[in-house]
Amino acid sequence: MTIENIRLSEKGKQQLLQLKKRTGIENWNTLCRWAFCTSLAEPSVPPYEDIPSDSSVEMTWKVFGGQYSDIYAALLKERSVIDGTDDLMLCLKLHLNRGISFLLNDINITPLMSDYS
C-alpha cells in the first residue's frame, strides 16, 4: 500500500462536521470509512474533480482503516482497477468525497441525540 497519510479537503471537513452533529459519531476515521464504503457500493465511477488537501484533518492509513486496514486497501486496489486509474490516492479521494456527500444527503441519517430529547 502506498498511501500513508490522508488529508481531507476543507469542504470535506465541513461536511464531516455536519455529519458528526447529525449522527453523534465523534471519530473522523469512522465517518470516513462509512463514506468510503458508501461510495464503493455505487457501481459508477465518481466524477473527476481536483480535490485539494487543504484542511487540518489528517490521519494515517492505519488510523483510517483500523484493524481492517488491509481489507480497505484491497477494496481500494480492486476499485481502482475497476475505475481505470493507477492513482490510488486519487481513487481514494474521489470515493471518500463522493461518499461523504452521499452520507450527508441521506435522509435516513438523523441525529442520534434527538431520541433523547
MOPAC internal coordinates of N, CA, C and O (Angstrom, degrees):
PM7 1SCF
backbone

  N    0.0000 0     0.00 0     0.00 0    0    0    0
  C    1.4633 1     0.00 0     0.00 0    1    0    0
  C    1.5143 1   108.28 1     0.00 0    2    1    0
  O    1.2310 1   120.50 1   -49.53 1    3    2    1
  N    1.3095 1   116.64 1   130.47 1    3    2    1
  C    1.4526 1   120.01 1  -177.00 1    5    3    2
  C    1.5216 1   113.68 1   -98.94 1    6    5    3
  O    1.2310 1   119.25 1   171.83 1    7    6    5
  N    1.3100 1   119.03 1    -8.17 1    7    6    5
  C    1.4632 1   121.30 1   179.82 1    9    7    6
  C    1.5238 1   108.49 1   -87.94 1   10    9    7
  O    1.2310 1   120.88 1   -58.65 1   11   10    9
  N    1.3127 1   115.92 1   121.35 1   11   10    9
  C    1.4626 1   119.76 1   178.29 1   13   11   10
  C    1.5147 1   112.09 1  -106.18 1   14   13   11
  O    1.2310 1   120.18 1   142.25 1   15   14   13
  N    1.3457 1   117.26 1   -37.75 1   15   14   13
  C    1.4548 1   121.99 1  -179.19 1   17   15   14
  C    1.5245 1   110.33 1  -130.95 1   18   17   15
  O    1.2310 1   121.73 1   -33.60 1   19   18   17
  N    1.3168 1   114.29 1   146.40 1   19   18   17
  C    1.4564 1   121.55 1   177.53 1   21   19   18
  C    1.5182 1   106.87 1  -122.95 1   22   21   19
  O    1.2310 1   120.60 1   -56.93 1   23   22   21
  N    1.3193 1   116.47 1   123.07 1   23   22   21
  C    1.4658 1   121.51 1   175.24 1   25   23   22
  C    1.5247 1   106.88 1  -118.17 1   26   25   23
  O    1.2310 1   121.21 1   -51.47 1   27   26   25
  N    1.3212 1   115.29 1   128.53 1   27   26   25
  C    1.4561 1   120.55 1  -178.33 1   29   27   26
  C    1.5225 1   111.60 1   -82.63 1   30   29   27
  O    1.2310 1   121.38 1   -18.40 1   31   30   29
  N    1.3084 1   114.96 1   161.60 1   31   30   29
  C    1.4617 1   120.83 1   173.21 1   33   31   30
  C    1.5289 1   108.18 1   -77.65 1   34   33   31
  O    1.2310 1   120.78 1   -18.72 1   35   34   33
  N    1.3060 1   116.11 1   161.28 1   35   34   33
  C    1.4697 1   120.29 1   177.26 1   37   35   34
  C    1.5303 1   110.02 1   -62.96 1   38   37   35
  O    1.2310 1   120.56 1   141.05 1   39   38   37
  N    1.3313 1   116.54 1   -38.95 1   39   38   37
  C    1.4656 1   120.30 1   177.21 1   41   39   38
  C    1.5285 1   110.40 1   -61.34 1   42   41   39
  O    1.2310 1   120.49 1   133.95 1   43   42   41
  N    1.3356 1   116.68 1   -46.05 1   43   42   41
  C    1.4610 1   120.69 1   177.94 1   45   43   42
  C    1.5193 1   112.27 1   -61.18 1   46   45   43
  O    1.2310 1   120.62 1   140.24 1   47   46   45
  N    1.3202 1   116.42 1   -39.76 1   47   46   45
  C    1.4654 1   121.12 1   178.26 1   49   47   46
  C    1.5287 1   110.21 1   -61.40 1   50   49   47
  O    1.2310 1   120.48 1   133.74 1   51   50   49
  N    1.3272 1   116.68 1   -46.26 1   51   50   49
  C    1.4616 1   120.19 1  -179.39 1   53   51   50
  C    1.5279 1   111.10 1   -63.91 1   54   53   51
  O    1.2310 1   120.54 1   141.24 1   55   54   53
  N    1.3202 1   116.57 1   -38.76 1   55   54   53
  C    1.4654 1   120.01 1   177.58 1   57   55   54
  C    1.5231 1   111.02 1   -66.54 1   58   57   55
  O    1.2310 1   120.46 1   140.03 1   59   58   57
  N    1.3345 1   116.72 1   -39.97 1   59   58   57
  C    1.4671 1   119.90 1   177.54 1   61   59   58
  C    1.5261 1   111.20 1   -65.73 1   62   61   59
  O    1.2310 1   120.03 1   144.83 1   63   62   61
  N    1.3223 1   117.55 1   -35.17 1   63   62   61
  C    1.4673 1   120.20 1   176.41 1   65   63   62
  C    1.5276 1   110.17 1   -61.34 1   66   65   63
  O    1.2310 1   120.39 1   140.33 1   67   66   65
  N    1.3261 1   116.86 1   -39.67 1   67   66   65
  C    1.4623 1   120.20 1   176.37 1   69   67   66
  C    1.5262 1   110.85 1   -64.90 1   70   69   67
  O    1.2310 1   120.67 1   138.36 1   71   70   69
  N    1.3302 1   116.32 1   -41.64 1   71   70   69
  C    1.4691 1   119.77 1   178.25 1   73   71   70
  C    1.5216 1   111.10 1   -64.29 1   74   73   71
  O    1.2310 1   120.53 1   140.37 1   75   74   73
  N    1.3340 1   116.60 1   -39.63 1   75   74   73
  C    1.4613 1   119.83 1   178.76 1   77   75   74
  C    1.5227 1   110.20 1   -60.01 1   78   77   75
  O    1.2310 1   120.21 1   138.30 1   79   78   77
  N    1.3191 1   117.20 1   -41.70 1   79   78   77
  C    1.4677 1   121.28 1   179.21 1   81   79   78
  C    1.5199 1   111.37 1   -67.00 1   82   81   79
  O    1.2310 1   120.73 1   138.43 1   83   82   81
  N    1.3266 1   116.22 1   -41.57 1   83   82   81
  C    1.4595 1   120.40 1  -176.15 1   85   83   82
  C    1.5213 1   113.16 1   -73.88 1   86   85   83
  O    1.2310 1   120.29 1   149.45 1   87   86   85
  N    1.3339 1   117.05 1   -30.55 1   87   86   85
  C    1.4612 1   119.80 1  -174.52 1   89   87   86
  C    1.5252 1   113.36 1  -104.22 1   90   89   87
  O    1.2310 1   120.38 1   156.78 1   91   90   89
  N    1.3237 1   116.89 1   -23.22 1   91   90   89
  C    1.4555 1   120.12 1  -174.36 1   93   91   90
  C    1.5183 1   112.85 1    81.76 1   94   93   91
  O    1.2310 1   119.74 1  -176.69 1   95   94   93
  N    1.3158 1   118.10 1     3.31 1   95   94   93
  C    1.4650 1   122.53 1   178.73 1   97   95   94
  C    1.5203 1   107.98 1   -82.20 1   98   97   95
  O    1.2310 1   120.29 1   -56.43 1   99   98   97
  N    1.3037 1   117.05 1   123.57 1   99   98   97
  C    1.4561 1   121.52 1  -173.24 1  101   99   98
  C    1.5224 1   114.88 1   -91.74 1  102  101   99
  O    1.2310 1   119.27 1   156.98 1  103  102  101
  N    1.3051 1   119.00 1   -23.02 1  103  102  101
  C    1.4613 1   121.15 1  -172.18 1  105  103  102
  C    1.5216 1   112.27 1   -90.66 1  106  105  103
  O    1.2310 1   121.42 1   -54.78 1  107  106  105
  N    1.3341 1   114.90 1   125.22 1  107  106  105
  C    1.4648 1   120.82 1   177.79 1  109  107  106
  C    1.5284 1   110.85 1   -56.37 1  110  109  107
  O    1.2310 1   120.75 1   136.06 1  111  110  109
  N    1.3407 1   116.17 1   -43.94 1  111  110  109
  C    1.4635 1   119.30 1  -174.15 1  113  111  110
  C    1.5280 1   112.12 1   -64.28 1  114  113  111
  O    1.2310 1   120.00 1   144.11 1  115  114  113
  N    1.3110 1   117.61 1   -35.89 1  115  114  113
  C    1.4603 1   120.10 1   178.59 1  117  115  114
  C    1.5269 1   110.33 1   -64.46 1  118  117  115
  O    1.2310 1   120.51 1   133.08 1  119  118  117
  N    1.3207 1   116.63 1   -46.92 1  119  118  117
  C    1.4573 1   120.28 1   178.76 1  121  119  118
  C    1.5281 1   111.11 1   -64.41 1  122  121  119
  O    1.2310 1   120.50 1   141.84 1  123  122  121
  N    1.3227 1   116.66 1   -38.16 1  123  122  121
  C    1.4689 1   120.18 1   179.02 1  125  123  122
  C    1.5244 1   111.28 1   -66.02 1  126  125  123
  O    1.2310 1   119.97 1   141.00 1  127  126  125
  N    1.3126 1   117.67 1   -39.00 1  127  126  125
  C    1.4725 1   120.23 1   176.45 1  129  127  126
  C    1.5156 1   110.54 1   -62.25 1  130  129  127
  O    1.2310 1   120.61 1   134.86 1  131  130  129
  N    1.3264 1   116.43 1   -45.14 1  131  130  129
  C    1.4612 1   120.37 1   178.90 1  133  131  130
  C    1.5155 1   110.35 1   -60.34 1  134  133  131
  O    1.2310 1   120.90 1   135.40 1  135  134  133
  N    1.3242 1   115.88 1   -44.60 1  135  134  133
  C    1.4610 1   120.58 1  -179.45 1  137  135  134
  C    1.5270 1   110.82 1   -62.07 1  138  137  135
  O    1.2310 1   120.50 1   133.76 1  139  138  137
  N    1.3144 1   116.65 1   -46.24 1  139  138  137
  C    1.4610 1   121.61 1   179.92 1  141  139  138
  C    1.5266 1   110.45 1   -58.40 1  142  141  139
  O    1.2310 1   120.26 1   130.96 1  143  142  141
  N    1.3163 1   117.11 1   -49.04 1  143  142  141
  C    1.4700 1   121.02 1  -178.57 1  145  143  142
  C    1.5244 1   111.65 1   -67.73 1  146  145  143
  O    1.2310 1   120.26 1   145.37 1  147  146  145
  N    1.3233 1   117.10 1   -34.63 1  147  146  145
  C    1.4609 1   120.69 1   177.39 1  149  147  146
  C    1.5196 1   110.32 1   -62.47 1  150  149  147
  O    1.2310 1   120.46 1   136.95 1  151  150  149
  N    1.3210 1   116.72 1   -43.05 1  151  150  149
  C    1.4601 1   120.27 1   178.15 1  153  151  150
  C    1.5202 1   111.51 1   -68.21 1  154  153  151
  O    1.2310 1   120.03 1   140.21 1  155  154  153
  N    1.3311 1   117.55 1   -39.79 1  155  154  153
  C    1.4638 1   120.13 1   179.05 1  157  155  154
  C    1.5230 1   112.02 1   -62.03 1  158  157  155
  O    1.2310 1   120.37 1   151.02 1  159  158  157
  N    1.3243 1   116.89 1   -28.98 1  159  158  157
  C    1.4657 1   120.87 1   179.89 1  161  159  158
  C    1.5270 1   112.04 1   -69.80 1  162  161  159
  O    1.2310 1   120.29 1   161.06 1  163  162  161
  N    1.3234 1   117.05 1   -18.94 1  163  162  161
  C    1.4647 1   122.24 1   177.24 1  165  163  162
  C    1.5228 1   108.01 1   -85.11 1  166  165  163
  O    1.2310 1   119.47 1   -57.13 1  167  166  165
  N    1.3302 1   118.62 1   122.87 1  167  166  165
  C    1.4640 1   119.46 1  -174.93 1  169  167  166
  C    1.5329 1   115.08 1   -70.54 1  170  169  167
  O    1.2310 1   119.82 1   158.80 1  171  170  169
  N    1.3139 1   117.94 1   -21.20 1  171  170  169
  C    1.4658 1   118.95 1  -177.97 1  173  171  170
  C    1.5312 1   110.94 1   -74.54 1  174  173  171
  O    1.2310 1   121.64 1   -23.73 1  175  174  173
  N    1.3222 1   114.46 1   156.27 1  175  174  173
  C    1.4620 1   121.19 1   176.43 1  177  175  174
  C    1.5254 1   107.59 1   -78.16 1  178  177  175
  O    1.2310 1   119.76 1   -47.94 1  179  178  177
  N    1.3299 1   118.07 1   132.06 1  179  178  177
  C    1.4682 1   118.34 1   178.25 1  181  179  178
  C    1.5267 1   110.13 1   -62.68 1  182  181  179
  O    1.2310 1   120.41 1   -37.18 1  183  182  181
  N    1.3240 1   116.83 1   142.82 1  183  182  181
  C    1.4659 1   118.28 1   179.14 1  185  183  182
  C    1.5179 1   110.58 1   -64.67 1  186  185  183
  O    1.2310 1   121.13 1   -36.98 1  187  186  185
  N    1.3264 1   115.44 1   143.02 1  187  186  185
  C    1.4616 1   119.57 1   179.96 1  189  187  186
  C    1.5183 1   109.38 1   -68.77 1  190  189  187
  O    1.2310 1   120.92 1   -42.81 1  191  190  189
  N    1.3084 1   115.85 1   137.19 1  191  190  189
  C    1.4513 1   122.67 1   169.55 1  193  191  190
  C    1.5221 1   107.98 1  -150.06 1  194  193  191
  O    1.2310 1   121.30 1   -30.56 1  195  194  193
  N    1.3058 1   115.11 1   149.44 1  195  194  193
  C    1.4553 1   120.47 1   178.61 1  197  195  194
  C    1.5240 1   107.05 1   -82.22 1  198  197  195
  O    1.2310 1   120.42 1   -74.47 1  199  198  197
  N    1.3158 1   116.80 1   105.53 1  199  198  197
  C    1.4606 1   121.79 1  -174.81 1  201  199  198
  C    1.5245 1   108.66 1  -102.61 1  202  201  199
  O    1.2310 1   120.36 1   -67.37 1  203  202  201
  N    1.3256 1   116.92 1   112.63 1  203  202  201
  C    1.4625 1   119.05 1  -179.94 1  205  203  202
  C    1.5265 1   111.40 1   -73.16 1  206  205  203
  O    1.2310 1   120.88 1   -25.64 1  207  206  205
  N    1.2950 1   115.92 1   154.36 1  207  206  205
  C    1.4718 1   121.60 1   173.75 1  209  207  206
  C    1.5178 1   106.54 1  -103.93 1  210  209  207
  O    1.2310 1   121.11 1  -110.61 1  211  210  209
  N    1.3312 1   115.49 1    69.39 1  211  210  209
  C    1.4553 1   120.04 1  -168.56 1  213  211  210
  C    1.5276 1   115.21 1  -114.57 1  214  213  211
  O    1.2310 1   119.90 1  -161.62 1  215  214  213
  N    1.3204 1   117.79 1    18.38 1  215  214  213
  C    1.4655 1   118.69 1   178.31 1  217  215  214
  C    1.5242 1   109.92 1  -108.22 1  218  217  215
  O    1.2310 1   121.72 1    -3.73 1  219  218  217
  N    1.3070 1   114.32 1   176.27 1  219  218  217
  C    1.4655 1   119.91 1   178.30 1  221  219  218
  C    1.5255 1   112.08 1   -89.86 1  222  221  219
  O    1.2310 1   120.26 1  -179.40 1  223  222  221
  N    1.3263 1   117.11 1     0.60 1  223  222  221
  C    1.4639 1   120.60 1  -179.39 1  225  223  222
  C    1.5243 1   108.86 1   -88.97 1  226  225  223
  O    1.2310 1   121.58 1   -65.72 1  227  226  225
  N    1.3289 1   114.59 1   114.28 1  227  226  225
  C    1.4495 1   121.37 1  -179.66 1  229  227  226
  C    1.5187 1   108.60 1  -140.29 1  230  229  227
  O    1.2310 1   120.95 1   -37.37 1  231  230  229
  N    1.3177 1   115.79 1   142.63 1  231  230  229
  C    1.4651 1   120.64 1   177.28 1  233  231  230
  C    1.5174 1   109.03 1  -145.82 1  234  233  231
  O    1.2310 1   120.86 1   -24.98 1  235  234  233
  N    1.3042 1   115.96 1   155.02 1  235  234  233
  C    1.4557 1   120.09 1   175.60 1  237  235  234
  C    1.5272 1   108.54 1   -77.63 1  238  237  235
  O    1.2310 1   121.24 1   -16.04 1  239  238  237
  N    1.3268 1   115.23 1   163.96 1  239  238  237
  C    1.4670 1   119.48 1   177.17 1  241  239  238
  C    1.5288 1   110.01 1   -60.51 1  242  241  239
  O    1.2310 1   120.39 1   140.61 1  243  242  241
  N    1.3304 1   116.87 1   -39.39 1  243  242  241
  C    1.4703 1   120.53 1  -179.46 1  245  243  242
  C    1.5249 1   111.46 1   -63.30 1  246  245  243
  O    1.2310 1   120.31 1   142.07 1  247  246  245
  N    1.3272 1   117.00 1   -37.93 1  247  246  245
  C    1.4657 1   120.08 1   177.07 1  249  247  246
  C    1.5286 1   109.49 1   -68.66 1  250  249  247
  O    1.2310 1   120.48 1   135.66 1  251  250  249
  N    1.3282 1   116.69 1   -44.34 1  251  250  249
  C    1.4670 1   120.37 1   178.47 1  253  251  250
  C    1.5230 1   110.30 1   -56.31 1  254  253  251
  O    1.2310 1   120.38 1   128.36 1  255  254  253
  N    1.3249 1   116.88 1   -51.64 1  255  254  253
  C    1.4609 1   121.00 1  -173.38 1  257  255  254
  C    1.5113 1   115.72 1   -86.13 1  258  257  255
  O    1.2310 1   120.73 1   159.91 1  259  258  257
  N    1.3349 1   116.21 1   -20.09 1  259  258  257
  C    1.4547 1   119.09 1  -178.19 1  261  259  258
  C    1.5220 1   111.14 1    58.96 1  262  261  259
  O    1.2310 1   120.91 1    34.88 1  263  262  261
  N    1.3030 1   115.87 1  -145.12 1  263  262  261
  C    1.4622 1   120.17 1  -177.06 1  265  263  262
  C    1.5268 1   112.25 1   -68.30 1  266  265  263
  O    1.2310 1   120.38 1   166.11 1  267  266  265
  N    1.3197 1   116.87 1   -13.89 1  267  266  265
  C    1.4586 1   120.94 1   179.96 1  269  267  266
  C    1.5340 1   112.39 1  -106.97 1  270  269  267
  O    1.2310 1   120.34 1  -156.33 1  271  270  269
  N    1.3219 1   116.95 1    23.67 1  271  270  269
  C    1.4683 1   119.93 1  -176.36 1  273  271  270
  C    1.5261 1   112.28 1   -58.81 1  274  273  271
  O    1.2310 1   119.72 1   146.29 1  275  274  273
  N    1.3175 1   118.14 1   -33.71 1  275  274  273
  C    1.4715 1   120.15 1   178.24 1  277  275  274
  C    1.5296 1   111.54 1   -66.82 1  278  277  275
  O    1.2310 1   120.68 1   144.72 1  279  278  277
  N    1.3135 1   116.30 1   -35.28 1  279  278  277
  C    1.4677 1   120.30 1   178.28 1  281  279  278
  C    1.5284 1   109.89 1   -69.57 1  282  281  279
  O    1.2310 1   120.39 1   136.04 1  283  282  281
  N    1.3352 1   116.87 1   -43.96 1  283  282  281
  C    1.4667 1   119.85 1   177.71 1  285  283  282
  C    1.5315 1   110.53 1   -63.07 1  286  285  283
  O    1.2310 1   120.30 1   143.41 1  287  286  285
  N    1.3219 1   117.03 1   -36.59 1  287  286  285
  C    1.4740 1   120.65 1   177.59 1  289  287  286
  C    1.5221 1   110.36 1   -63.81 1  290  289  287
  O    1.2310 1   120.36 1   137.19 1  291  290  289
  N    1.3207 1   116.92 1   -42.81 1  291  290  289
  C    1.4712 1   120.27 1   178.71 1  293  291  290
  C    1.5261 1   110.66 1   -65.01 1  294  293  291
  O    1.2310 1   120.38 1   138.83 1  295  294  293
  N    1.3315 1   116.88 1   -41.17 1  295  294  293
  C    1.4659 1   120.39 1   177.57 1  297  295  294
  C    1.5253 1   111.01 1   -62.05 1  298  297  295
  O    1.2310 1   120.52 1   138.10 1  299  298  297
  N    1.3245 1   116.60 1   -41.90 1  299  298  297
  C    1.4612 1   120.92 1   179.35 1  301  299  298
  C    1.5259 1   111.04 1   -64.76 1  302  301  299
  O    1.2310 1   120.58 1   135.36 1  303  302  301
  N    1.3110 1   116.50 1   -44.64 1  303  302  301
  C    1.4716 1   119.98 1   179.86 1  305  303  302
  C    1.5222 1   110.78 1   -62.98 1  306  305  303
  O    1.2310 1   120.14 1   134.98 1  307  306  305
  N    1.3076 1   117.33 1   -45.02 1  307  306  305
  C    1.4655 1   121.16 1   179.21 1  309  307  306
  C    1.5250 1   110.56 1   -62.19 1  310  309  307
  O    1.2310 1   120.76 1   136.03 1  311  310  309
  N    1.3119 1   116.16 1   -43.97 1  311  310  309
  C    1.4692 1   119.14 1  -178.14 1  313  311  310
  C    1.5228 1   111.54 1   -68.77 1  314  313  311
  O    1.2310 1   120.09 1   146.58 1  315  314  313
  N    1.3208 1   117.43 1   -33.42 1  315  314  313
  C    1.4647 1   118.94 1   178.27 1  317  315  314
  C    1.5300 1   110.49 1   -64.54 1  318  317  315
  O    1.2310 1   120.54 1   145.04 1  319  318  317
  N    1.3271 1   116.56 1   -34.96 1  319  318  317
  C    1.4678 1   120.31 1   175.57 1  321  319  318
  C    1.5274 1   109.55 1   -66.54 1  322  321  319
  O    1.2310 1   120.34 1   133.44 1  323  322  321
  N    1.3103 1   116.96 1   -46.56 1  323  322  321
  C    1.4698 1   121.64 1   179.82 1  325  323  322
  C    1.5278 1   110.52 1   -60.99 1  326  325  323
  O    1.2310 1   120.76 1   137.95 1  327  326  325
  N    1.3445 1   116.15 1   -42.05 1  327  326  325
  C    1.4665 1   121.05 1  -178.19 1  329  327  326
  C    1.5267 1   112.60 1   -77.47 1  330  329  327
  O    1.2310 1   120.22 1   168.38 1  331  330  329
  N    1.3342 1   117.18 1   -11.62 1  331  330  329
  C    1.4549 1   120.84 1   177.66 1  333  331  330
  C    1.5149 1   114.84 1    78.20 1  334  333  331
  O    1.2310 1   120.38 1  -144.82 1  335  334  333
  N    1.3319 1   116.88 1    35.18 1  335  334  333
  C    1.4595 1   120.07 1   177.75 1  337  335  334
  C    1.5245 1   109.94 1  -128.04 1  338  337  335
  O    1.2310 1   121.26 1   -36.73 1  339  338  337
  N    1.3140 1   115.19 1   143.27 1  339  338  337
  C    1.4663 1   120.70 1   175.61 1  341  339  338
  C    1.5237 1   111.53 1   -94.09 1  342  341  339
  O    1.2310 1   120.55 1   171.68 1  343  342  341
  N    1.3217 1   116.56 1    -8.32 1  343  342  341
  C    1.4643 1   122.56 1  -175.47 1  345  343  342
  C    1.5317 1   109.60 1   -92.65 1  346  345  343
  O    1.2310 1   120.76 1   -81.25 1  347  346  345
  N    1.3302 1   116.15 1    98.75 1  347  346  345
  C    1.4629 1   120.31 1  -177.10 1  349  347  346
  C    1.5267 1   112.48 1   -63.28 1  350  349  347
  O    1.2310 1   120.10 1   142.10 1  351  350  349
  N    1.3306 1   117.42 1   -37.90 1  351  350  349
  C    1.4652 1   119.74 1  -179.78 1  353  351  350
  C    1.5306 1   110.52 1   -65.34 1  354  353  351
  O    1.2310 1   120.55 1   137.70 1  355  354  353
  N    1.3172 1   116.56 1   -42.30 1  355  354  353
  C    1.4635 1   119.74 1   177.59 1  357  355  354
  C    1.5245 1   110.12 1   -61.94 1  358  357  355
  O    1.2310 1   120.45 1   134.13 1  359  358  357
  N    1.3094 1   116.74 1   -45.87 1  359  358  357
  C    1.4685 1   121.17 1   179.01 1  361  359  358
  C    1.5297 1   110.42 1   -58.37 1  362  361  359
  O    1.2310 1   120.61 1   134.59 1  363  362  361
  N    1.3241 1   116.45 1   -45.41 1  363  362  361
  C    1.4671 1   120.69 1   179.21 1  365  363  362
  C    1.5215 1   110.74 1   -62.43 1  366  365  363
  O    1.2310 1   120.19 1   132.03 1  367  366  365
  N    1.3231 1   117.23 1   -47.97 1  367  366  365
  C    1.4715 1   120.31 1  -178.47 1  369  367  366
  C    1.5236 1   111.61 1   -60.40 1  370  369  367
  O    1.2310 1   120.68 1   136.06 1  371  370  369
  N    1.3318 1   116.31 1   -43.94 1  371  370  369
  C    1.4637 1   119.23 1  -179.26 1  373  371  370
  C    1.5177 1   111.66 1   -63.80 1  374  373  371
  O    1.2310 1   120.50 1   135.78 1  375  374  373
  N    1.3260 1   116.65 1   -44.22 1  375  374  373
  C    1.4701 1   119.73 1  -179.91 1  377  375  374
  C    1.5201 1   111.45 1   -70.76 1  378  377  375
  O    1.2310 1   120.14 1   140.83 1  379  378  377
  N    1.3024 1   117.33 1   -39.17 1  379  378  377
  C    1.4602 1   120.72 1   179.76 1  381  379  378
  C    1.5225 1   110.33 1   -63.19 1  382  381  379
  O    1.2310 1   120.12 1   132.92 1  383  382  381
  N    1.3225 1   117.38 1   -47.08 1  383  382  381
  C    1.4575 1   120.00 1  -178.66 1  385  383  382
  C    1.5226 1   112.25 1   -68.82 1  386  385  383
  O    1.2310 1   120.35 1   141.50 1  387  386  385
  N    1.3389 1   116.94 1   -38.50 1  387  386  385
  C    1.4608 1   118.36 1   176.75 1  389  387  386
  C    1.5216 1   110.13 1   -64.80 1  390  389  387
  O    1.2310 1   120.70 1   137.77 1  391  390  389
  N    1.3346 1   116.27 1   -42.23 1  391  390  389
  C    1.4576 1   119.93 1  -179.90 1  393  391  390
  C    1.5196 1   113.07 1   -64.15 1  394  393  391
  O    1.2310 1   120.40 1   141.97 1  395  394  393
  N    1.3251 1   116.84 1   -38.03 1  395  394  393
  C    1.4690 1   120.16 1   176.83 1  397  395  394
  C    1.5278 1   109.28 1   -61.33 1  398  397  395
  O    1.2310 1   120.39 1   135.85 1  399  398  397
  N    1.3304 1   116.86 1   -44.15 1  399  398  397
  C    1.4679 1   120.67 1   178.29 1  401  399  398
  C    1.5257 1   111.11 1   -62.93 1  402  401  399
  O    1.2310 1   120.39 1   137.34 1  403  402  401
  N    1.3340 1   116.87 1   -42.66 1  403  402  401
  C    1.4613 1   119.98 1   178.05 1  405  403  402
  C    1.5230 1   110.82 1   -59.90 1  406  405  403
  O    1.2310 1   120.37 1   133.08 1  407  406  405
  N    1.3243 1   116.90 1   -46.92 1  407  406  405
  C    1.4639 1   119.96 1  -179.47 1  409  407  406
  C    1.5180 1   111.54 1   -63.20 1  410  409  407
  O    1.2310 1   120.66 1   138.25 1  411  410  409
  N    1.3114 1   116.35 1   -41.75 1  411  410  409
  C    1.4589 1   120.57 1  -178.57 1  413  411  410
  C    1.5237 1   111.16 1   -64.01 1  414  413  411
  O    1.2310 1   120.75 1   145.66 1  415  414  413
  N    1.3202 1   116.17 1   -34.34 1  415  414  413
  C    1.4655 1   120.33 1  -178.46 1  417  415  414
  C    1.5232 1   113.84 1   -91.38 1  418  417  415
  O    1.2310 1   120.17 1   179.04 1  419  418  417
  N    1.3279 1   117.28 1    -0.96 1  419  418  417
  C    1.4595 1   121.18 1  -178.91 1  421  419  418
  C    1.5225 1   109.03 1   -74.05 1  422  421  419
  O    1.2310 1   120.74 1   -62.85 1  423  422  421
  N    1.3125 1   116.18 1   117.15 1  423  422  421
  C    1.4646 1   119.67 1  -177.34 1  425  423  422
  C    1.5222 1   112.72 1   -70.84 1  426  425  423
  O    1.2310 1   119.97 1   167.14 1  427  426  425
  N    1.3413 1   117.66 1   -12.86 1  427  426  425
  C    1.4618 1   120.48 1  -179.94 1  429  427  426
  C    1.5196 1   112.74 1   -80.61 1  430  429  427
  O    1.2310 1   119.82 1   168.84 1  431  430  429
  N    1.3360 1   117.94 1   -11.16 1  431  430  429
  C    1.4551 1   120.14 1   178.84 1  433  431  430
  C    1.5134 1   108.08 1   -87.46 1  434  433  431
  O    1.2310 1   120.87 1   -62.75 1  435  434  433
  N    1.3150 1   115.95 1   117.25 1  435  434  433
  C    1.4592 1   120.77 1   179.30 1  437  435  434
  C    1.5147 1   108.65 1  -124.74 1  438  437  435
  O    1.2310 1   120.12 1   -23.58 1  439  438  437
  N    1.3017 1   117.37 1   156.42 1  439  438  437
  C    1.4699 1   118.46 1   179.57 1  441  439  438
  C    1.5215 1   111.20 1   -59.72 1  442  441  439
  O    1.2310 1   120.68 1   -50.92 1  443  442  441
  N    1.3093 1   116.30 1   129.08 1  443  442  441
  C    1.4584 1   121.47 1   178.30 1  445  443  442
  C    1.5228 1   111.07 1   -65.27 1  446  445  443
  O    1.2310 1   120.64 1   146.87 1  447  446  445
  N    1.3184 1   116.37 1   -33.13 1  447  446  445
  C    1.4486 1   120.32 1  -176.62 1  449  447  446
  C    1.5253 1   111.75 1   -70.22 1  450  449  447
  O    1.2310 1   119.05 1   160.20 1  451  450  449
  N    1.3183 1   119.41 1   -19.80 1  451  450  449
  C    1.4584 1   120.89 1  -179.30 1  453  451  450
  C    1.5244 1   111.05 1   -65.34 1  454  453  451
  O    1.2310 1   120.26 1   158.45 1  455  454  453
  N    1.3330 1   117.12 1   -21.55 1  455  454  453
  C    1.4434 1   120.83 1   178.09 1  457  455  454
  C    1.5279 1   111.46 1   -68.69 1  458  457  455
  O    1.2310 1   120.30 1   162.25 1  459  458  457
  N    1.3276 1   117.04 1   -17.75 1  459  458  457
  C    1.4536 1   120.79 1  -175.01 1  461  459  458
  C    1.5143 1   112.55 1  -107.29 1  462  461  459
  O    1.2310 1   119.56 1  -178.58 1  463  462  461
  N    1.3357 1   118.45 1     1.42 1  463  462  461
  C    1.4632 1   117.78 1  -178.47 1  465  463  462
  C    1.4938 1   112.38 1   -97.24 1  466  465  463
  O    1.2310 1   120.10 1   180.00 1  467  466  465

